[in-house]
């Protein structure tokens, strides 16, 4: 298969930390029409800790495992990869094996993809072979991931949250500036049809997402038994064994997605979620200043991805729309000025003010810390 033929394909890679919901998300992507490979190479059989299957391509997963192993690491002990590792001669045989596999199994497909959490770490290797990929990144509360890994692997919260941070920051860093969609496991389980429509729009499969048979299949696959741990905002922010940077990055990314929702969504619920997260971040700031946590954690309290800036602009546009409507209504009222001041004191303006304060206080250092591009 030539580079021109690869460029004509639409290739989707599902990324995310282990135990973050990448398996059910990949099945939803599959139901939208993304081919995952022949049945005999897919891990769809039920297992103790994944009763609906992993939906991974065994041979692609083996290649990523081999990459980590050759650098003296594994999925749960990520190795330090040297500069230029993705094109090193020590991986030539794996590169040739991957190219042959892609030609043999996906050569004639216009839309295909695969899921492997390890690709969050090994993605540059695959990007060299498939430069035009698009990405779906699945994220889950690091507290819930830690609880799940403690149940399955016996890992400590410290180990699990450090892994969460490594996988999340690697996936975000390697896909920065490229077509990607961030999906939260909590959102997928809480409102699967809304997330199905988001995925459909991103994948160019809107028509399929609107089909009743697809919606029924998604609901049936996701119903019951897949969401065993669900930490509250309070649980997340007060768990001292979870890496503070993981907590901050999770909240910042959740805010960036929530802020991008349109006015047609349940605005009250969205504002409540924002309010809770901001309260939690303020609480973290106060606690850090008191010396309970190391002082350096204060500088990484509010972590953010490059999407946060654009979603902040979207929120500002929503507020401008609200102000315009206020002006029209106020022109019809005798006490226009009083009403305008009252509205500006309302909850949406308070949220925006507090959000802006946190952004100014912590944003720039976090962009530099995680290597994301600074907002312009």
C-alpha positions in Angstrom: 0.0 0.0 0.0 1.5 3.3 -1.1 1.6 6.6 0.8 -1.0 8.0 -1.6 -3.3 5.1 -0.8 -2.8 5.6 2.9 -3.6 9.3 2.5 -7.0 8.4 1.0 -7.9 6.3 4.0 -9.7 7.7 7.1 -7.9 6.2 10.1 -9.0 6.6 13.7 -6.9 5.8 16.7 -8.5 5.6 20.2 -6.2 6.6 23.0 -6.4 6.7 26.8 -5.2 5.3 30.0 -6.0 1.7 30.9 -9.3 1.3 32.8 -10.5 4.6 31.4 -13.4 3.3 29.2 -11.5 3.0 25.9 -13.1 -0.5 25.3 -16.8 0.6 25.3 -15.9 3.8 23.5 -14.2 1.7 20.7 -17.2 -0.4 20.4 -19.4 2.7 19.9 -16.9 3.9 17.2 -17.2 0.5 15.6 -21.0 0.7 15.6 -20.7 4.0 13.7 -18.9 2.1 10.9 -15.2 2.2 11.8 -13.7 -1.2 10.8 -11.5 -2.7 13.6 -10.1 -5.8 11.8 -11.1 -9.4 11.4 -13.0 -11.1 14.2 -10.3 -13.6 14.8 -7.7 -10.9 15.7 -10.1 -8.8 17.9 -10.2 -9.3 21.7 -14.0 -9.2 22.0 -14.4 -12.2 24.2 -15.7 -11.5 27.8 -13.0 -11.6 30.6 -13.3 -11.1 34.3 -12.4 -7.4 34.4 -13.9 -6.5 31.0 -17.2 -8.4 30.5 -17.9 -6.8 27.1 -14.4 -7.4 25.7 -11.4 -5.2 25.1 -12.0 -4.5 21.3 -8.3 -4.4 20.7 -6.4 -5.7 17.6 -4.1 -8.4 19.1 -1.3 -8.0 16.5 -1.2 -4.2 16.7 -1.2 -4.4 20.5 1.7 -6.9 20.3 3.8 -4.4 18.3 3.3 -1.6 20.9 4.1 -4.0 23.7 7.3 -5.0 21.8 8.3 -1.3 21.5 8.0 -0.8 25.2 9.8 -4.0 26.0 12.7 -3.1 23.8 13.2 0.0 25.8 13.1 -1.9 29.1 9.6 -0.9 29.9 6.0 -2.1 29.9 2.5 -0.6 29.9 2.6 -0.1 33.7 6.3 0.9 33.8 6.6 3.4 31.0 10.2 3.6 29.7 12.2 6.8 29.1 12.3 6.8 25.3 15.4 8.4 23.8 15.3 11.2 21.2 14.6 9.8 17.7 13.4 6.4 19.1 10.4 6.2 16.8 12.6 5.9 13.7 15.5 4.0 15.2 17.0 1.0 13.4 16.3 -1.1 16.5 12.6 -0.9 15.5 13.0 -1.6 11.8 11.6 -5.1 12.0 8.6 -3.9 13.9 8.0 -1.1 11.4 8.1 -3.6 8.5 5.8 -5.9 10.4 3.3 -3.1 11.1 3.3 -1.9 7.5 2.7 -5.5 6.2 -0.1 -6.0 8.7 -1.8 -2.7 7.7 -1.5 -3.6 4.0 -2.9 -7.1 4.5 -5.7 -6.3 6.9 -6.7 -2.7 6.2 -5.5 -2.0 2.7 -8.9 -1.9 1.0 -10.8 -0.1 3.7 -11.8 3.6 3.4 -12.5 3.9 7.2 -10.7 1.9 9.8 -9.1 2.2 13.2 -7.9 0.6 16.3 -7.7 1.1 20.1 -4.7 0.5 22.3 -4.0 2.4 25.5 -0.3 1.7 24.9 -0.4 3.9 21.8 -0.7 6.9 24.1 3.0 6.2 24.8 4.1 4.8 21.4 2.1 7.1 19.1 5.1 8.7 17.3 6.0 5.2 15.9 2.5 4.9 14.4 2.3 8.5 13.2 5.4 7.9 11.1 3.6 5.1 9.3 0.1 6.7 9.3 0.6 10.5 9.3 -3.0 11.4 8.6 -4.7 9.8 11.6 -7.4 11.3 13.6 -7.8 10.7 17.3 -10.4 10.0 19.9 -9.0 10.4 23.5 -11.0 8.8 26.3 -10.5 10.2 29.8 -11.8 9.0 33.2 -11.6 10.5 36.6 -8.1 9.4 38.0 -9.6 8.4 41.3 -11.9 5.9 39.5 -9.0 4.6 37.4 -7.0 4.1 40.6 -9.8 2.2 42.3 -10.2 0.0 39.2 -6.5 -0.8 39.0 -6.3 -1.4 42.7 -9.1 -4.0 42.2 -7.5 -5.6 39.2 -3.8 -5.2 39.7 -3.3 -4.3 43.3 -1.7 -1.0 42.4 -1.4 1.9 44.9 -3.3 5.2 44.2 0.1 6.9 43.8 1.2 4.5 41.1 -2.1 4.6 39.2 -2.5 8.3 39.2 1.1 8.8 38.0 0.3 6.4 35.2 -2.9 8.3 34.4 -0.9 11.5 34.2 1.7 10.0 31.9 -0.8 8.5 29.6 -3.1 11.6 29.5 -0.3 14.1 29.0 1.4 11.9 26.3 -1.8 11.4 24.4 -2.5 15.1 24.5 1.1 16.1 23.6 1.4 13.7 20.7 -2.0 14.8 19.2 -1.6 18.5 19.7 -2.6 20.4 16.6 -4.1 17.3 15.0 -7.8 16.4 14.6 -9.0 14.9 17.9 -12.0 14.6 20.1 -11.9 14.2 23.9 -14.6 12.0 25.3 -15.1 11.4 29.1 -16.1 8.0 30.2 -18.5 9.6 32.7 -20.3 11.4 29.9 -20.4 8.3 27.7 -22.1 6.4 30.5 -24.3 9.3 31.7 -25.6 10.4 28.3 -24.5 7.9 25.6 -26.7 9.4 22.8 -25.2 12.8 23.2 -21.7 11.4 23.0 -22.8 9.2 20.1 -23.8 12.4 18.2 -20.5 14.1 19.1 -18.6 11.1 17.8 -20.8 10.9 14.7 -20.1 14.5 13.9 -16.4 14.1 14.4 -16.1 10.9 12.4 -18.3 12.2 9.6 -20.9 9.6 10.4 -23.8 11.8 11.5 -26.3 9.9 9.5 -25.4 6.7 11.2 -25.5 8.3 14.6 -29.1 9.3 13.9 -30.2 5.8 13.0 -32.5 4.1 15.5 -30.8 0.7 15.1 -27.3 2.3 15.9 -28.7 4.1 18.9 -30.4 1.0 20.2 -27.2 -1.0 19.7 -25.1 1.6 21.6 -27.6 1.7 24.5 -27.8 -2.0 24.7 -24.0 -2.4 24.8 -23.5 0.3 27.5 -26.5 -0.5 29.7 -25.6 -1.6 33.3 -22.6 -3.2 34.8 -19.8 -1.1 33.1 -19.6 1.8 35.6 -18.3 0.3 38.8 -16.6 3.4 40.3 -17.8 6.9 40.2 -16.0 9.4 42.4 -17.6 12.7 43.3 -15.9 16.1 42.9 -15.3 16.1 46.7 -13.8 12.6 46.6 -11.5 13.6 43.8 -10.2 16.8 45.3 -9.7 15.5 48.8 -7.9 12.2 47.9 -4.4 13.0 49.0 -3.0 9.8 47.5 -3.9 10.9 43.9 -1.3 13.0 42.1 -2.4 16.7 42.3 -1.3 17.3 38.7 -3.6 14.4 37.6 -6.5 15.9 39.5 -5.9 19.4 38.1 -5.5 18.2 34.5 -8.7 16.1 34.7 -10.7 19.1 36.0 -9.3 21.5 33.4 -10.0 19.1 30.5 -13.5 18.4 31.9 -14.1 22.2 32.0 -12.8 22.6 28.5 -15.4 20.1 27.2 -18.2 21.3 29.3 -17.6 25.0 28.4 -17.9 24.0 24.7 -21.4 22.7 25.0 -24.1 24.7 23.2 -27.1 26.5 24.8 -29.3 23.7 23.7 -27.9 21.5 26.5 -29.0 21.5 30.1 -27.3 24.8 30.9 -28.2 24.6 34.6 -26.4 21.2 34.9 -23.4 22.5 33.0 -23.1 25.6 35.3 -23.5 23.4 38.3 -20.6 21.2 37.2 -18.4 24.3 36.5 -19.3 25.7 39.9 -18.4 22.5 41.6 -15.1 22.3 39.8 -14.2 25.9 40.5 -15.0 25.5 44.2 -12.8 22.4 44.3 -9.9 24.3 42.7 -10.3 27.2 45.1 -10.2 24.7 48.0 -7.1 23.2 46.6 -5.4 26.6 46.3 -6.3 27.5 49.9 -5.1 24.1 51.3 -1.8 24.3 49.3 -1.2 27.8 50.6 -1.6 26.6 54.2 1.3 24.2 53.7 -0.6 20.9 53.9 0.7 20.0 50.4 4.1 20.9 48.9 4.2 24.5 47.7 5.2 23.5 44.2 1.8 21.9 43.7 0.2 25.3 43.8 1.9 26.2 40.5 0.3 23.1 38.8 -3.2 23.4 40.3 -4.9 24.6 37.2 -3.7 22.5 34.3 -5.1 22.9 30.9 -5.0 21.6 27.4 -4.7 23.7 24.3 -8.5 23.3 23.8 -9.2 25.3 27.0 -8.4 28.6 25.4 -10.8 28.0 22.4 -13.6 26.8 24.7 -13.1 29.8 26.9 -13.7 32.0 23.8 -16.8 30.0 23.1 -18.1 30.8 26.6 -17.4 34.5 26.1 -19.4 34.4 22.8 -22.3 32.9 24.8 -22.1 35.7 27.3 -22.0 38.3 24.5 -25.2 36.8 23.1 -26.8 37.0 26.6 -25.8 40.7 26.9 -27.3 41.5 23.5 -30.6 40.0 24.6 -30.4 41.9 27.8 -30.0 45.2 25.9 -33.1 44.5 23.8 -35.2 43.7 26.8 -33.9 46.6 28.9 -34.9 49.1 26.2 -38.5 48.1 26.9 -38.2 48.7 30.6 -38.3 51.9 32.6 -35.7 50.7 35.1 -33.3 49.4 32.4 -30.0 50.4 34.2 -31.1 48.7 37.5 -32.1 45.5 35.7 -28.8 45.4 33.7 -26.8 45.6 36.9 -28.8 42.9 38.6 -28.3 40.6 35.6 -24.6 41.2 35.6 -24.5 40.1 39.2 -26.2 36.8 38.3 -24.5 33.4 38.6 -23.2 33.1 35.0 -21.2 36.3 35.4 -19.8 35.2 38.8 -18.7 31.9 37.3 -17.0 33.7 34.4 -15.2 36.1 36.8 -13.9 33.3 39.0 -12.9 31.2 36.1 -10.9 34.1 34.6 -9.2 34.6 37.9 -8.0 31.0 38.1 -7.0 31.1 34.5 -4.8 34.2 34.9 -3.2 32.9 38.1 -2.2 29.4 37.0 -2.7 29.1 33.2 0.7 30.3 31.8 2.9 28.2 34.0 0.8 25.1 33.3 1.0 25.5 29.5 4.8 25.6 29.9 4.8 22.6 32.4 2.9 20.3 30.1 4.5 21.6 26.9 1.3 22.8 25.3 1.2 25.9 23.0 0.4 29.0 24.9 -2.8 30.9 24.0 -2.4 33.9 21.7 
